[in-house]
Amino acid sequence: MPDPLHATLWRDHEDIARECLALPFVVGLGNGSLKASVFRRYVEQDAFFLRAFFSAYALAAVKIEPVDLVRRLHKLMGGVLEELELHRKYATELDIDLDEVQPNPTTSVYTDFLLRTAWTGSTSEIIAAMTPCMRLYAWLGQQLASPGHTPGPYRDWVETYASDEFAGLATNLEHLLDELAQDTPQIRFNYKYALRCELDFFEVQLLDRS
């Protein structure tokens, strides 16, 4: 019996996820060595991204008819709101006005791709562009929280994405992908492009001096 689509796509592109894990930014999140100023920029940019991610869920829900699928998307949207609550907590601690954040060019590339897909693509194409983010964050959280992990200043971040609750959201989205999508060039492009955007998003945090 062949693997489900989500497993095939993850396996075929896991090398990108491993590149993300090895980035100094991600390593610094895990061991606590990341400079506070860099984490502050990341929180700003990620909060901007999450708003676009929420909008993509909403647009996917508009395009789908079965009420059960709409309910499942609604639950996933709730997960994004919980992530934004974590970012608001950090924003208070770091004196960030999340309503005044301007995206850097790398963030804009990612959000423009996501929203363009959400407006013009099919529901399956939207889900294919969103699934990698959820699975990658769950996987990174689990890797960083592995035995031997030393809690640091970014413990809440690591534990949020390593949690069973977040893994469950990622799995739910993958199940939607399996149900709605076929293994087509466009689905593969959206999945891989989103993962590459994630890699660029993490990598640029140490380069951005704004």
RAKA-V96334 format. One record per residue. N is the residue number from 1. RES is the residue in one small letter. SS is DSSP state (H for helix, E for strand, C for the rest). PHI is phi in degrees with one decimal (999 if undefined). PSI is psi in whole degrees, 0 to 359 (NA if undefined). Layout:
# RAKA-V96334
n:res:ss:phi:psi
N:RES:SS:PHI:PSI
N:RES:SS:PHI:PSI
This chain:
# RAKA-V96334
n:res:ss:phi:psi
1:m:C:999:129
2:p:C:-68.3:154
3:d:C:-65.7:152
4:p:C:-63.1:158
5:l:H:-56.9:316
6:h:H:-60.9:322
7:a:H:-69.4:322
8:t:H:-63.8:314
9:l:H:-66.1:320
10:w:H:-64.5:315
11:r:H:-61.2:318
12:d:H:-70.8:342
13:h:H:-125.8:17
14:e:H:-64.6:338
15:d:H:-60.3:326
16:i:H:-68.9:320
17:a:H:-61.1:320
18:r:H:-69.3:328
19:e:H:-62.1:319
20:c:H:-61.7:315
21:l:H:-60.7:327
22:a:H:-84.8:352
23:l:C:-64.7:141
24:p:H:-54.6:325
25:f:H:-61.3:312
26:v:H:-69.2:319
27:v:H:-58.8:318
28:g:H:-66.1:326
29:l:H:-63.2:319
30:g:H:-70.9:319
31:n:H:-99.3:0
32:g:C:83.6:5
33:s:C:-85.4:353
34:l:C:-64.3:133
35:k:C:-63.6:143
36:a:H:-61.1:325
37:s:H:-66.2:324
38:v:H:-70.0:317
39:f:H:-62.7:323
40:r:H:-60.7:314
41:r:H:-62.6:320
42:y:H:-61.5:314
43:v:H:-58.1:316
44:e:H:-57.9:308
45:q:H:-69.0:322
46:d:H:-70.6:325
47:a:H:-64.0:319
48:f:H:-61.1:315
49:f:H:-61.6:316
50:l:H:-62.5:329
51:r:H:-65.6:320
52:a:H:-67.1:322
53:f:H:-62.5:317
54:f:H:-61.1:317
55:s:H:-63.1:323
56:a:H:-64.2:319
57:y:H:-58.9:315
58:a:H:-62.1:318
59:l:H:-68.6:326
60:a:H:-64.5:320
61:a:H:-65.1:325
62:v:H:-65.3:329
63:k:C:-88.0:356
64:i:C:-113.1:144
65:e:C:-99.0:314
66:p:C:-57.3:127
67:v:H:-60.9:324
68:d:H:-60.1:319
69:l:H:-68.7:324
70:v:H:-63.3:318
71:r:H:-61.0:319
72:r:H:-65.7:321
73:l:H:-66.3:322
74:h:H:-61.9:320
75:k:H:-63.9:320
76:l:H:-66.4:324
77:m:H:-62.3:324
78:g:H:-62.1:325
79:g:H:-63.4:323
80:v:H:-65.6:319
81:l:H:-62.0:324
82:e:H:-66.7:321
83:e:H:-61.6:318
84:l:H:-64.8:330
85:e:H:-64.1:320
86:l:H:-60.6:318
87:h:H:-66.9:325
88:r:H:-66.1:324
89:k:H:-61.0:312
90:y:H:-64.1:323
91:a:H:-62.5:322
92:t:H:-64.7:316
93:e:H:-67.3:326
94:l:H:-103.0:6
95:d:C:58.4:55
96:i:C:-110.3:132
97:d:C:-94.9:100
98:l:H:-66.3:341
99:d:H:-79.5:350
100:e:H:-110.6:9
101:v:C:-70.7:133
102:q:C:-108.3:129
103:p:C:-69.9:143
104:n:C:-78.5:169
105:p:H:-57.0:323
106:t:H:-68.0:318
107:t:H:-62.1:318
108:s:H:-62.2:320
109:v:H:-58.3:315
110:y:H:-67.9:310
111:t:H:-67.7:325
112:d:H:-63.0:317
113:f:H:-61.7:314
114:l:H:-63.4:313
115:l:H:-73.3:325
116:r:H:-61.5:317
117:t:H:-63.8:319
118:a:H:-65.2:324
119:w:H:-79.3:322
120:t:H:-109.9:342
121:g:C:-91.3:172
122:s:C:-76.5:167
123:t:H:-58.7:319
124:s:H:-64.3:323
125:e:H:-68.4:325
126:i:H:-65.5:312
127:i:H:-61.3:322
128:a:H:-64.6:331
129:a:H:-82.0:344
130:m:H:-103.0:329
131:t:H:-56.7:317
132:p:H:-58.9:324
133:c:H:-61.5:311
134:m:H:-63.8:313
135:r:H:-66.6:320
136:l:H:-62.2:313
137:y:H:-63.9:319
138:a:H:-62.8:317
139:w:H:-66.6:316
140:l:H:-62.6:315
141:g:H:-58.4:316
142:q:H:-65.5:320
143:q:H:-66.4:318
144:l:H:-73.4:337
145:a:C:-98.0:14
146:s:C:-65.0:165
147:p:C:-51.4:136
148:g:C:98.4:352
149:h:C:-65.2:133
150:t:C:-101.0:116
151:p:C:-56.4:137
152:g:C:-135.6:197
153:p:C:-65.0:343
154:y:C:-108.7:26
155:r:H:-57.1:317
156:d:H:-60.0:320
157:w:H:-62.8:310
158:v:H:-60.3:313
159:e:H:-70.1:329
160:t:H:-62.1:312
161:y:H:-83.0:345
162:a:H:-87.9:353
163:s:C:-71.2:155
164:d:H:-62.4:327
165:e:H:-63.4:315
166:f:H:-70.2:321
167:a:H:-59.2:323
168:g:H:-64.3:321
169:l:H:-63.9:317
170:a:H:-61.4:318
171:t:H:-65.1:319
172:n:H:-61.1:319
173:l:H:-67.7:321
174:e:H:-62.8:323
175:h:H:-64.0:322
176:l:H:-63.1:319
177:l:H:-59.4:315
178:d:H:-61.1:322
179:e:H:-75.5:326
180:l:H:-102.5:336
181:a:C:-111.5:157
182:q:C:-113.1:161
183:d:C:-80.2:83
184:t:C:-114.5:164
185:p:H:-57.0:322
186:q:H:-68.0:319
187:i:H:-62.8:316
188:r:H:-64.6:319
189:f:H:-61.3:312
190:n:H:-60.5:318
191:y:H:-64.6:310
192:k:H:-67.6:319
193:y:H:-62.4:319
194:a:H:-63.5:319
195:l:H:-63.8:319
196:r:H:-64.0:323
197:c:H:-63.6:322
198:e:H:-62.5:315
199:l:H:-59.2:313
200:d:H:-63.0:321
201:f:H:-62.1:315
202:f:H:-68.0:317
203:e:H:-64.5:323
204:v:H:-73.5:343
205:q:C:-60.7:326
206:l:C:-83.3:348
207:l:C:-96.9:334
208:d:C:-70.5:126
209:r:C:-115.4:17
210:s:C:-72.9:NA
